[in-house]
Amino acid sequence: VWADPGHNILFTRDYASVQSLIRHLKSQRVTHVLINYRYGFPTREQATGSGAIIYQAIDEGALAEVFPEGGVFNGVAIYQVN
């Protein structure tokens, strides 16, 4: 699912919490999330709204890294939805 802002309104929304993000992903049967840090995704320091929630989900283990950023596809990471 391509979820860049403006491309998919089902996923480009503001989430109030990690729990609301994970609940929504699971309701749509999403099992993994790919984040392309090279193009448009804010840095941790710049993240607000849903970007900040995504970083919080990673920190809390709600999104578990299965393919690290900086690997074969530099700038891209894959996370499992827990």
PDB file of N, CA, C and O in Angstrom:
ATOM      1  N   VAL A   1       0.852  -1.169   0.000  1.00  0.00           N
ATOM      2  CA  VAL A   1       0.000   0.000   0.000  1.00  0.00           C
ATOM      3  C   VAL A   1       0.893   1.225   0.000  1.00  0.00           C
ATOM      4  O   VAL A   1       1.693   1.419   0.915  1.00  0.00           O
ATOM      5  N   TRP A   2       0.761   2.027  -0.993  1.00  0.00           N
ATOM      6  CA  TRP A   2       1.538   3.255  -1.060  1.00  0.00           C
ATOM      7  C   TRP A   2       0.816   4.294  -0.209  1.00  0.00           C
ATOM      8  O   TRP A   2      -0.335   4.631  -0.488  1.00  0.00           O
ATOM      9  N   ALA A   3       1.482   4.805   0.825  1.00  0.00           N
ATOM     10  CA  ALA A   3       0.795   5.695   1.767  1.00  0.00           C
ATOM     11  C   ALA A   3       1.469   7.045   1.928  1.00  0.00           C
ATOM     12  O   ALA A   3       1.424   7.634   3.008  1.00  0.00           O
ATOM     13  N   ASP A   4       2.089   7.538   0.875  1.00  0.00           N
ATOM     14  CA  ASP A   4       2.612   8.903   0.938  1.00  0.00           C
ATOM     15  C   ASP A   4       1.439   9.872   1.008  1.00  0.00           C
ATOM     16  O   ASP A   4       0.375   9.597   0.453  1.00  0.00           O
ATOM     17  N   PRO A   5       1.623  11.002   1.685  1.00  0.00           N
ATOM     18  CA  PRO A   5       0.530  11.976   1.753  1.00  0.00           C
ATOM     19  C   PRO A   5      -0.012  12.320   0.368  1.00  0.00           C
ATOM     20  O   PRO A   5       0.743  12.613  -0.559  1.00  0.00           O
ATOM     21  N   GLY A   6      -1.327  12.278   0.252  1.00  0.00           N
ATOM     22  CA  GLY A   6      -1.975  12.603  -1.007  1.00  0.00           C
ATOM     23  C   GLY A   6      -2.166  11.423  -1.938  1.00  0.00           C
ATOM     24  O   GLY A   6      -2.902  11.532  -2.918  1.00  0.00           O
ATOM     25  N   HIS A   7      -1.522  10.294  -1.660  1.00  0.00           N
ATOM     26  CA  HIS A   7      -1.639   9.126  -2.536  1.00  0.00           C
ATOM     27  C   HIS A   7      -2.635   8.100  -2.027  1.00  0.00           C
ATOM     28  O   HIS A   7      -3.205   7.346  -2.816  1.00  0.00           O
ATOM     29  N   ASN A   8      -2.851   8.061  -0.721  1.00  0.00           N
ATOM     30  CA  ASN A   8      -3.736   7.045  -0.173  1.00  0.00           C
ATOM     31  C   ASN A   8      -4.341   7.585   1.126  1.00  0.00           C
ATOM     32  O   ASN A   8      -3.714   7.527   2.184  1.00  0.00           O
ATOM     33  N   ILE A   9      -5.557   8.106   1.032  1.00  0.00           N
ATOM     34  CA  ILE A   9      -6.160   8.727   2.204  1.00  0.00           C
ATOM     35  C   ILE A   9      -6.535   7.708   3.282  1.00  0.00           C
ATOM     36  O   ILE A   9      -6.790   8.092   4.423  1.00  0.00           O
ATOM     37  N   LEU A  10      -6.572   6.430   2.943  1.00  0.00           N
ATOM     38  CA  LEU A  10      -6.870   5.410   3.942  1.00  0.00           C
ATOM     39  C   LEU A  10      -5.767   5.328   4.993  1.00  0.00           C
ATOM     40  O   LEU A  10      -6.037   5.000   6.149  1.00  0.00           O
ATOM     41  N   PHE A  11      -4.535   5.620   4.606  1.00  0.00           N
ATOM     42  CA  PHE A  11      -3.409   5.498   5.528  1.00  0.00           C
ATOM     43  C   PHE A  11      -2.731   6.822   5.856  1.00  0.00           C
ATOM     44  O   PHE A  11      -1.991   6.893   6.837  1.00  0.00           O
ATOM     45  N   THR A  12      -2.954   7.854   5.083  1.00  0.00           N
ATOM     46  CA  THR A  12      -2.309   9.133   5.374  1.00  0.00           C
ATOM     47  C   THR A  12      -3.249   9.963   6.244  1.00  0.00           C
ATOM     48  O   THR A  12      -4.021  10.789   5.757  1.00  0.00           O
ATOM     49  N   ARG A  13      -3.155   9.718   7.519  1.00  0.00           N
ATOM     50  CA  ARG A  13      -3.988  10.401   8.502  1.00  0.00           C
ATOM     51  C   ARG A  13      -3.159  10.626   9.743  1.00  0.00           C
ATOM     52  O   ARG A  13      -2.072  10.066   9.889  1.00  0.00           O
ATOM     53  N   ASP A  14      -3.669  11.439  10.625  1.00  0.00           N
ATOM     54  CA  ASP A  14      -3.000  11.654  11.899  1.00  0.00           C
ATOM     55  C   ASP A  14      -3.534  10.645  12.900  1.00  0.00           C
ATOM     56  O   ASP A  14      -4.744  10.521  13.092  1.00  0.00           O
ATOM     57  N   TYR A  15      -2.633   9.937  13.525  1.00  0.00           N
ATOM     58  CA  TYR A  15      -2.995   8.968  14.552  1.00  0.00           C
ATOM     59  C   TYR A  15      -2.747   9.590  15.912  1.00  0.00           C
ATOM     60  O   TYR A  15      -1.746  10.278  16.109  1.00  0.00           O
ATOM     61  N   ALA A  16      -3.648   9.355  16.848  1.00  0.00           N
ATOM     62  CA  ALA A  16      -3.555   9.958  18.170  1.00  0.00           C
ATOM     63  C   ALA A  16      -2.564   9.231  19.069  1.00  0.00           C
ATOM     64  O   ALA A  16      -2.060   9.800  20.038  1.00  0.00           O
ATOM     65  N   SER A  17      -2.285   7.967  18.741  1.00  0.00           N
ATOM     66  CA  SER A  17      -1.416   7.171  19.604  1.00  0.00           C
ATOM     67  C   SER A  17      -0.832   6.010  18.811  1.00  0.00           C
ATOM     68  O   SER A  17      -1.269   5.706  17.701  1.00  0.00           O
ATOM     69  N   VAL A  18       0.154   5.378  19.402  1.00  0.00           N
ATOM     70  CA  VAL A  18       0.721   4.161  18.798  1.00  0.00           C
ATOM     71  C   VAL A  18      -0.378   3.112  18.662  1.00  0.00           C
ATOM     72  O   VAL A  18      -0.484   2.441  17.636  1.00  0.00           O
ATOM     73  N   GLN A  19      -1.185   2.980  19.693  1.00  0.00           N
ATOM     74  CA  GLN A  19      -2.251   1.976  19.679  1.00  0.00           C
ATOM     75  C   GLN A  19      -3.231   2.211  18.528  1.00  0.00           C
ATOM     76  O   GLN A  19      -3.668   1.258  17.884  1.00  0.00           O
ATOM     77  N   SER A  20      -3.577   3.469  18.268  1.00  0.00           N
ATOM     78  CA  SER A  20      -4.514   3.738  17.166  1.00  0.00           C
ATOM     79  C   SER A  20      -3.873   3.438  15.814  1.00  0.00           C
ATOM     80  O   SER A  20      -4.551   2.951  14.909  1.00  0.00           O
ATOM     81  N   LEU A  21      -2.581   3.719  15.661  1.00  0.00           N
ATOM     82  CA  LEU A  21      -1.868   3.381  14.419  1.00  0.00           C
ATOM     83  C   LEU A  21      -1.862   1.875  14.201  1.00  0.00           C
ATOM     84  O   LEU A  21      -2.230   1.395  13.129  1.00  0.00           O
ATOM     85  N   ILE A  22      -1.441   1.130  15.224  1.00  0.00           N
ATOM     86  CA  ILE A  22      -1.334  -0.331  15.094  1.00  0.00           C
ATOM     87  C   ILE A  22      -2.712  -0.951  14.894  1.00  0.00           C
ATOM     88  O   ILE A  22      -2.869  -1.854  14.072  1.00  0.00           O
ATOM     89  N   ARG A  23      -3.702  -0.483  15.625  1.00  0.00           N
ATOM     90  CA  ARG A  23      -5.069  -1.000  15.469  1.00  0.00           C
ATOM     91  C   ARG A  23      -5.560  -0.792  14.029  1.00  0.00           C
ATOM     92  O   ARG A  23      -6.170  -1.685  13.442  1.00  0.00           O
ATOM     93  N   HIS A  24      -5.288   0.399  13.464  1.00  0.00           N
ATOM     94  CA  HIS A  24      -5.734   0.668  12.097  1.00  0.00           C
ATOM     95  C   HIS A  24      -4.990  -0.218  11.095  1.00  0.00           C
ATOM     96  O   HIS A  24      -5.613  -0.781  10.194  1.00  0.00           O
ATOM     97  N   LEU A  25      -3.678  -0.346  11.237  1.00  0.00           N
ATOM     98  CA  LEU A  25      -2.918  -1.207  10.320  1.00  0.00           C
ATOM     99  C   LEU A  25      -3.440  -2.635  10.362  1.00  0.00           C
ATOM    100  O   LEU A  25      -3.641  -3.257   9.319  1.00  0.00           O
ATOM    101  N   LYS A  26      -3.659  -3.155  11.565  1.00  0.00           N
ATOM    102  CA  LYS A  26      -4.160  -4.531  11.695  1.00  0.00           C
ATOM    103  C   LYS A  26      -5.562  -4.677  11.121  1.00  0.00           C
ATOM    104  O   LYS A  26      -5.888  -5.712  10.540  1.00  0.00           O
ATOM    105  N   SER A  27      -6.398  -3.648  11.278  1.00  0.00           N
ATOM    106  CA  SER A  27      -7.768  -3.731  10.731  1.00  0.00           C
ATOM    107  C   SER A  27      -7.752  -3.819   9.211  1.00  0.00           C
ATOM    108  O   SER A  27      -8.693  -4.326   8.602  1.00  0.00           O
ATOM    109  N   GLN A  28      -6.670  -3.318   8.596  1.00  0.00           N
ATOM    110  CA  GLN A  28      -6.527  -3.372   7.144  1.00  0.00           C
ATOM    111  C   GLN A  28      -5.670  -4.559   6.694  1.00  0.00           C
ATOM    112  O   GLN A  28      -5.317  -4.681   5.521  1.00  0.00           O
ATOM    113  N   ARG A  29      -5.347  -5.425   7.650  1.00  0.00           N
ATOM    114  CA  ARG A  29      -4.562  -6.648   7.416  1.00  0.00           C
ATOM    115  C   ARG A  29      -3.131  -6.349   6.960  1.00  0.00           C
ATOM    116  O   ARG A  29      -2.526  -7.142   6.238  1.00  0.00           O
ATOM    117  N   VAL A  30      -2.601  -5.216   7.379  1.00  0.00           N
ATOM    118  CA  VAL A  30      -1.219  -4.859   7.084  1.00  0.00           C
ATOM    119  C   VAL A  30      -0.336  -5.587   8.093  1.00  0.00           C
ATOM    120  O   VAL A  30      -0.555  -5.486   9.300  1.00  0.00           O
ATOM    121  N   THR A  31       0.661  -6.319   7.602  1.00  0.00           N
ATOM    122  CA  THR A  31       1.552  -7.071   8.482  1.00  0.00           C
ATOM    123  C   THR A  31       2.951  -6.475   8.551  1.00  0.00           C
ATOM    124  O   THR A  31       3.683  -6.712   9.512  1.00  0.00           O
ATOM    125  N   HIS A  32       3.325  -5.700   7.532  1.00  0.00           N
ATOM    126  CA  HIS A  32       4.667  -5.105   7.476  1.00  0.00           C
ATOM    127  C   HIS A  32       4.575  -3.689   6.909  1.00  0.00           C
ATOM    128  O   HIS A  32       3.689  -3.369   6.116  1.00  0.00           O
ATOM    129  N   VAL A  33       5.515  -2.857   7.341  1.00  0.00           N
ATOM    130  CA  VAL A  33       5.574  -1.470   6.891  1.00  0.00           C
ATOM    131  C   VAL A  33       6.967  -1.220   6.333  1.00  0.00           C
ATOM    132  O   VAL A  33       7.963  -1.551   6.974  1.00  0.00           O
ATOM    133  N   LEU A  34       7.040  -0.641   5.148  1.00  0.00           N
ATOM    134  CA  LEU A  34       8.305  -0.234   4.547  1.00  0.00           C
ATOM    135  C   LEU A  34       8.396   1.279   4.675  1.00  0.00           C
ATOM    136  O   LEU A  34       7.482   2.007   4.286  1.00  0.00           O
ATOM    137  N   ILE A  35       9.510   1.738   5.226  1.00  0.00           N
ATOM    138  CA  ILE A  35       9.733   3.181   5.328  1.00  0.00           C
ATOM    139  C   ILE A  35      10.963   3.529   4.517  1.00  0.00           C
ATOM    140  O   ILE A  35      12.048   2.987   4.731  1.00  0.00           O
ATOM    141  N   ASN A  36      10.771   4.445   3.579  1.00  0.00           N
ATOM    142  CA  ASN A  36      11.878   4.937   2.769  1.00  0.00           C
ATOM    143  C   ASN A  36      12.354   6.240   3.400  1.00  0.00           C
ATOM    144  O   ASN A  36      11.780   7.303   3.163  1.00  0.00           O
ATOM    145  N   TYR A  37      13.396   6.145   4.196  1.00  0.00           N
ATOM    146  CA  TYR A  37      13.912   7.309   4.908  1.00  0.00           C
ATOM    147  C   TYR A  37      14.603   8.308   3.981  1.00  0.00           C
ATOM    148  O   TYR A  37      14.811   9.460   4.361  1.00  0.00           O
ATOM    149  N   ARG A  38      14.958   7.884   2.783  1.00  0.00           N
ATOM    150  CA  ARG A  38      15.682   8.769   1.862  1.00  0.00           C
ATOM    151  C   ARG A  38      14.789   9.805   1.209  1.00  0.00           C
ATOM    152  O   ARG A  38      15.261  10.883   0.848  1.00  0.00           O
ATOM    153  N   TYR A  39      13.516   9.505   1.049  1.00  0.00           N
ATOM    154  CA  TYR A  39      12.636  10.394   0.290  1.00  0.00           C
ATOM    155  C   TYR A  39      11.422  10.822   1.098  1.00  0.00           C
ATOM    156  O   TYR A  39      10.412  10.118   1.133  1.00  0.00           O
ATOM    157  N   GLY A  40      11.521  11.969   1.742  1.00  0.00           N
ATOM    158  CA  GLY A  40      10.357  12.596   2.323  1.00  0.00           C
ATOM    159  C   GLY A  40       9.984  12.227   3.748  1.00  0.00           C
ATOM    160  O   GLY A  40       9.238  12.971   4.384  1.00  0.00           O
ATOM    161  N   PHE A  41      10.471  11.109   4.279  1.00  0.00           N
ATOM    162  CA  PHE A  41      10.105  10.771   5.650  1.00  0.00           C
ATOM    163  C   PHE A  41      10.956  11.620   6.586  1.00  0.00           C
ATOM    164  O   PHE A  41      12.175  11.675   6.428  1.00  0.00           O
ATOM    165  N   PRO A  42      10.332  12.282   7.559  1.00  0.00           N
ATOM    166  CA  PRO A  42      11.096  13.195   8.410  1.00  0.00           C
ATOM    167  C   PRO A  42      12.099  12.466   9.302  1.00  0.00           C
ATOM    168  O   PRO A  42      11.910  11.301   9.654  1.00  0.00           O
ATOM    169  N   THR A  43      13.146  13.163   9.651  1.00  0.00           N
ATOM    170  CA  THR A  43      14.079  12.611  10.631  1.00  0.00           C
ATOM    171  C   THR A  43      13.363  12.546  11.977  1.00  0.00           C
ATOM    172  O   THR A  43      12.328  13.182  12.177  1.00  0.00           O
ATOM    173  N   ARG A  44      13.917  11.785  12.873  1.00  0.00           N
ATOM    174  CA  ARG A  44      13.347  11.665  14.213  1.00  0.00           C
ATOM    175  C   ARG A  44      13.195  13.051  14.860  1.00  0.00           C
ATOM    176  O   ARG A  44      12.186  13.334  15.505  1.00  0.00           O
ATOM    177  N   GLU A  45      14.191  13.892  14.682  1.00  0.00           N
ATOM    178  CA  GLU A  45      14.171  15.222  15.284  1.00  0.00           C
ATOM    179  C   GLU A  45      13.122  16.135  14.657  1.00  0.00           C
ATOM    180  O   GLU A  45      12.597  17.021  15.330  1.00  0.00           O
ATOM    181  N   GLN A  46      12.813  15.935  13.399  1.00  0.00           N
ATOM    182  CA  GLN A  46      11.857  16.784  12.679  1.00  0.00           C
ATOM    183  C   GLN A  46      10.433  16.241  12.688  1.00  0.00           C
ATOM    184  O   GLN A  46       9.499  16.950  12.313  1.00  0.00           O
ATOM    185  N   ALA A  47      10.258  15.000  13.109  1.00  0.00           N
ATOM    186  CA  ALA A  47       8.957  14.333  13.003  1.00  0.00           C
ATOM    187  C   ALA A  47       7.919  14.950  13.941  1.00  0.00           C
ATOM    188  O   ALA A  47       8.186  15.229  15.110  1.00  0.00           O
ATOM    189  N   THR A  48       6.737  15.151  13.384  1.00  0.00           N
ATOM    190  CA  THR A  48       5.581  15.599  14.149  1.00  0.00           C
ATOM    191  C   THR A  48       4.411  14.709  13.751  1.00  0.00           C
ATOM    192  O   THR A  48       4.524  13.939  12.797  1.00  0.00           O
ATOM    193  N   GLY A  49       3.312  14.800  14.449  1.00  0.00           N
ATOM    194  CA  GLY A  49       2.110  14.060  14.074  1.00  0.00           C
ATOM    195  C   GLY A  49       2.365  12.578  13.926  1.00  0.00           C
ATOM    196  O   GLY A  49       2.978  11.950  14.790  1.00  0.00           O
ATOM    197  N   SER A  50       1.886  12.016  12.812  1.00  0.00           N
ATOM    198  CA  SER A  50       2.016  10.577  12.586  1.00  0.00           C
ATOM    199  C   SER A  50       3.464  10.133  12.440  1.00  0.00           C
ATOM    200  O   SER A  50       3.796   9.005  12.803  1.00  0.00           O
ATOM    201  N   GLY A  51       4.329  10.991  11.919  1.00  0.00           N
ATOM    202  CA  GLY A  51       5.752  10.642  11.839  1.00  0.00           C
ATOM    203  C   GLY A  51       6.325  10.386  13.216  1.00  0.00           C
ATOM    204  O   GLY A  51       7.074   9.429  13.413  1.00  0.00           O
ATOM    205  N   ALA A  52       5.977  11.238  14.173  1.00  0.00           N
ATOM    206  CA  ALA A  52       6.436  11.048  15.548  1.00  0.00           C
ATOM    207  C   ALA A  52       5.833   9.783  16.152  1.00  0.00           C
ATOM    208  O   ALA A  52       6.503   9.077  16.906  1.00  0.00           O
ATOM    209  N   ILE A  53       4.581   9.493  15.828  1.00  0.00           N
ATOM    210  CA  ILE A  53       3.927   8.275  16.322  1.00  0.00           C
ATOM    211  C   ILE A  53       4.636   7.039  15.771  1.00  0.00           C
ATOM    212  O   ILE A  53       4.805   6.051  16.486  1.00  0.00           O
ATOM    213  N   ILE A  54       5.049   7.089  14.515  1.00  0.00           N
ATOM    214  CA  ILE A  54       5.769   5.952  13.921  1.00  0.00           C
ATOM    215  C   ILE A  54       7.087   5.727  14.645  1.00  0.00           C
ATOM    216  O   ILE A  54       7.427   4.585  14.954  1.00  0.00           O
ATOM    217  N   TYR A  55       7.832   6.779  14.920  1.00  0.00           N
ATOM    218  CA  TYR A  55       9.077   6.616  15.668  1.00  0.00           C
ATOM    219  C   TYR A  55       8.799   6.059  17.069  1.00  0.00           C
ATOM    220  O   TYR A  55       9.557   5.227  17.567  1.00  0.00           O
ATOM    221  N   GLN A  56       7.732   6.511  17.693  1.00  0.00           N
ATOM    222  CA  GLN A  56       7.368   5.999  19.012  1.00  0.00           C
ATOM    223  C   GLN A  56       7.013   4.513  18.926  1.00  0.00           C
ATOM    224  O   GLN A  56       7.382   3.734  19.805  1.00  0.00           O
ATOM    225  N   ALA A  57       6.292   4.118  17.860  1.00  0.00           N
ATOM    226  CA  ALA A  57       5.928   2.710  17.672  1.00  0.00           C
ATOM    227  C   ALA A  57       7.180   1.841  17.509  1.00  0.00           C
ATOM    228  O   ALA A  57       7.234   0.718  18.009  1.00  0.00           O
ATOM    229  N   ILE A  58       8.174   2.368  16.812  1.00  0.00           N
ATOM    230  CA  ILE A  58       9.443   1.643  16.657  1.00  0.00           C
ATOM    231  C   ILE A  58      10.125   1.514  18.020  1.00  0.00           C
ATOM    232  O   ILE A  58      10.588   0.434  18.386  1.00  0.00           O
ATOM    233  N   ASP A  59      10.186   2.608  18.765  1.00  0.00           N
ATOM    234  CA  ASP A  59      10.832   2.594  20.078  1.00  0.00           C
ATOM    235  C   ASP A  59      10.158   1.620  21.035  1.00  0.00           C
ATOM    236  O   ASP A  59      10.830   0.975  21.840  1.00  0.00           O
ATOM    237  N   GLU A  60       8.834   1.509  20.952  1.00  0.00           N
ATOM    238  CA  GLU A  60       8.072   0.649  21.861  1.00  0.00           C
ATOM    239  C   GLU A  60       7.987  -0.799  21.382  1.00  0.00           C
ATOM    240  O   GLU A  60       7.487  -1.662  22.105  1.00  0.00           O
ATOM    241  N   GLY A  61       8.477  -1.074  20.159  1.00  0.00           N
ATOM    242  CA  GLY A  61       8.419  -2.439  19.635  1.00  0.00           C
ATOM    243  C   GLY A  61       7.114  -2.793  18.955  1.00  0.00           C
ATOM    244  O   GLY A  61       6.919  -3.944  18.564  1.00  0.00           O
ATOM    245  N   ALA A  62       6.209  -1.829  18.802  1.00  0.00           N
ATOM    246  CA  ALA A  62       4.962  -2.085  18.086  1.00  0.00           C
ATOM    247  C   ALA A  62       5.228  -2.263  16.592  1.00  0.00           C
ATOM    248  O   ALA A  62       4.480  -2.950  15.897  1.00  0.00           O
ATOM    249  N   LEU A  63       6.295  -1.641  16.109  1.00  0.00           N
ATOM    250  CA  LEU A  63       6.831  -1.885  14.773  1.00  0.00           C
ATOM    251  C   LEU A  63       8.239  -2.433  14.991  1.00  0.00           C
ATOM    252  O   LEU A  63       9.129  -1.708  15.435  1.00  0.00           O
ATOM    253  N   ALA A  64       8.437  -3.701  14.680  1.00  0.00           N
ATOM    254  CA  ALA A  64       9.721  -4.362  14.929  1.00  0.00           C
ATOM    255  C   ALA A  64      10.531  -4.455  13.638  1.00  0.00           C
ATOM    256  O   ALA A  64      10.057  -4.974  12.627  1.00  0.00           O
ATOM    257  N   GLU A  65      11.742  -3.951  13.690  1.00  0.00           N
ATOM    258  CA  GLU A  65      12.601  -3.934  12.503  1.00  0.00           C
ATOM    259  C   GLU A  65      12.959  -5.359  12.071  1.00  0.00           C
ATOM    260  O   GLU A  65      13.453  -6.158  12.867  1.00  0.00           O
ATOM    261  N   VAL A  66      12.702  -5.658  10.800  1.00  0.00           N
ATOM    262  CA  VAL A  66      13.094  -6.954  10.236  1.00  0.00           C
ATOM    263  C   VAL A  66      14.108  -6.782   9.111  1.00  0.00           C
ATOM    264  O   VAL A  66      14.778  -7.741   8.726  1.00  0.00           O
ATOM    265  N   PHE A  67      14.222  -5.578   8.589  1.00  0.00           N
ATOM    266  CA  PHE A  67      15.209  -5.261   7.554  1.00  0.00           C
ATOM    267  C   PHE A  67      15.723  -3.869   7.860  1.00  0.00           C
ATOM    268  O   PHE A  67      15.002  -2.891   7.667  1.00  0.00           O
ATOM    269  N   PRO A  68      16.949  -3.760   8.331  1.00  0.00           N
ATOM    270  CA  PRO A  68      17.444  -2.473   8.822  1.00  0.00           C
ATOM    271  C   PRO A  68      17.700  -1.440   7.725  1.00  0.00           C
ATOM    272  O   PRO A  68      18.101  -1.764   6.608  1.00  0.00           O
ATOM    273  N   GLU A  69      17.455  -0.204   8.088  1.00  0.00           N
ATOM    274  CA  GLU A  69      17.791   0.914   7.224  1.00  0.00           C
ATOM    275  C   GLU A  69      19.302   0.935   7.062  1.00  0.00           C
ATOM    276  O   GLU A  69      20.036   0.760   8.035  1.00  0.00           O
ATOM    277  N   GLY A  70      19.761   1.144   5.861  1.00  0.00           N
ATOM    278  CA  GLY A  70      21.194   1.130   5.605  1.00  0.00           C
ATOM    279  C   GLY A  70      21.691  -0.224   5.121  1.00  0.00           C
ATOM    280  O   GLY A  70      22.888  -0.399   4.892  1.00  0.00           O
ATOM    281  N   GLY A  71      20.787  -1.181   4.963  1.00  0.00           N
ATOM    282  CA  GLY A  71      21.180  -2.489   4.461  1.00  0.00           C
ATOM    283  C   GLY A  71      21.373  -2.447   2.955  1.00  0.00           C
ATOM    284  O   GLY A  71      21.884  -1.467   2.414  1.00  0.00           O
ATOM    285  N   VAL A  72      20.970  -3.495   2.294  1.00  0.00           N
ATOM    286  CA  VAL A  72      21.136  -3.620   0.842  1.00  0.00           C
ATOM    287  C   VAL A  72      20.498  -2.443   0.109  1.00  0.00           C
ATOM    288  O   VAL A  72      21.084  -1.900  -0.828  1.00  0.00           O
ATOM    289  N   PHE A  73      19.303  -2.054   0.534  1.00  0.00           N
ATOM    290  CA  PHE A  73      18.618  -0.915  -0.081  1.00  0.00           C
ATOM    291  C   PHE A  73      18.783   0.269   0.853  1.00  0.00           C
ATOM    292  O   PHE A  73      17.887   0.580   1.638  1.00  0.00           O
ATOM    293  N   ASN A  74      19.914   0.921   0.767  1.00  0.00           N
ATOM    294  CA  ASN A  74      20.261   2.005   1.666  1.00  0.00           C
ATOM    295  C   ASN A  74      19.132   3.030   1.774  1.00  0.00           C
ATOM    296  O   ASN A  74      18.647   3.541   0.764  1.00  0.00           O
ATOM    297  N   GLY A  75      18.725   3.320   2.995  1.00  0.00           N
ATOM    298  CA  GLY A  75      17.684   4.303   3.220  1.00  0.00           C
ATOM    299  C   GLY A  75      16.298   3.726   3.383  1.00  0.00           C
ATOM    300  O   GLY A  75      15.354   4.471   3.645  1.00  0.00           O
ATOM    301  N   VAL A  76      16.144   2.415   3.237  1.00  0.00           N
ATOM    302  CA  VAL A  76      14.842   1.761   3.341  1.00  0.00           C
ATOM    303  C   VAL A  76      14.906   0.752   4.483  1.00  0.00           C
ATOM    304  O   VAL A  76      15.892   0.030   4.631  1.00  0.00           O
ATOM    305  N   ALA A  77      13.844   0.711   5.288  1.00  0.00           N
ATOM    306  CA  ALA A  77      13.744  -0.280   6.363  1.00  0.00           C
ATOM    307  C   ALA A  77      12.359  -0.910   6.320  1.00  0.00           C
ATOM    308  O   ALA A  77      11.393  -0.289   5.874  1.00  0.00           O
ATOM    309  N   ILE A  78      12.275  -2.145   6.786  1.00  0.00           N
ATOM    310  CA  ILE A  78      10.999  -2.861   6.851  1.00  0.00           C
ATOM    311  C   ILE A  78      10.751  -3.250   8.311  1.00  0.00           C
ATOM    312  O   ILE A  78      11.648  -3.720   9.012  1.00  0.00           O
ATOM    313  N   TYR A  79       9.507  -3.038   8.743  1.00  0.00           N
ATOM    314  CA  TYR A  79       9.093  -3.322  10.111  1.00  0.00           C
ATOM    315  C   TYR A  79       7.895  -4.249  10.102  1.00  0.00           C
ATOM    316  O   TYR A  79       7.015  -4.135   9.248  1.00  0.00           O
ATOM    317  N   GLN A  80       7.864  -5.165  11.055  1.00  0.00           N
ATOM    318  CA  GLN A  80       6.706  -6.032  11.254  1.00  0.00           C
ATOM    319  C   GLN A  80       5.758  -5.351  12.219  1.00  0.00           C
ATOM    320  O   GLN A  80       6.188  -4.782  13.223  1.00  0.00           O
ATOM    321  N   VAL A  81       4.464  -5.405  11.919  1.00  0.00           N
ATOM    322  CA  VAL A  81       3.446  -4.837  12.800  1.00  0.00           C
ATOM    323  C   VAL A  81       3.175  -5.844  13.896  1.00  0.00           C
ATOM    324  O   VAL A  81       2.757  -6.969  13.621  1.00  0.00           O
ATOM    325  N   ASN A  82       3.410  -5.445  15.146  1.00  0.00           N
ATOM    326  CA  ASN A  82       3.191  -6.336  16.299  1.00  0.00           C
ATOM    327  C   ASN A  82       1.905  -5.981  17.027  1.00  0.00           C
ATOM    328  O   ASN A  82       1.560  -6.622  18.019  1.00  0.00           O
TER     329      ASN A  82
END
